[in-house]
Amino acid sequence: MFNMTDEMLASTFAIRTNARRKQLKITREELAQYAEISTSTLASYLREKEPVVPMLRAAIRMADKLGVSLAYLCGLENEGDFTPNGLSAEVILKNLYRSILEAQLNWHFENNKVVLESDNRFIMSFLIHIKKDSSRDKLDSSIFKHFKDIKLWKGRMVTDEEYKELSYIEYVYGDITEGDDLYPDELNGLIELRKQHWEQTGGNPTEYLHEEREEK
């Protein structure tokens, strides 16, 4: 059961954020800039005594910059726990396995090596950016600016425009198959109704229209 007070959340957030920031050698200025807050505001979040509870948006961005979950920084989960020498082997391996699955990578063995393969153009583009500076010991925000408009569509990375198009097609035609019992005129009427509803809601419908709506 959740029973942490605001004071406990703020204190845990400050302690874990400071520890992770120091581990990654991220300055307060860098973290504040990424979180889009002032350094004085950040200082109020991270002070040892009576830290201020951070604003949600800033806290989410800070967790993103530090590569951990917001729940971890608030003390609600321990998977992100760190040893004095860095990440534990268990955390590294778990996240490696998740990343391979979520990025839909293929792998095979060559002699004593494991080779990861991907035909996703965004992953390949990202690795090319990394390869350009092989001496880079940490990822900076400039790299990710190239991928800021990428979204996930059913686990696949797509551009913002592709996402909008796929969402539209899914909404208008998603559950329509050749086996539907509707007559052609009814089917066309339903499609037109969904197109109108899509436009009326600005591409953000809160309900999915079915054939019974056409009868009203």
Protein Blocks (a to p, Z undefined) as FASTA:
>chain_A
ZZbdfklmmmmmmmmmmmmmmmnopafklmmmmnopafklmmmmmpmbhpacddfklmmm
mmmmnopafklmnopacklpccfkbccfklmmmmmmmmmmmnopacddehjaccdddfbf
klmmmmmmmmmmmmbcbdcfklmmmmmmpcceehiacdfklmmmmmmmmmmmmmgcfkbc
bdfklmmmmmmmmmmmmmmnnopafbdcdfklmmZZ
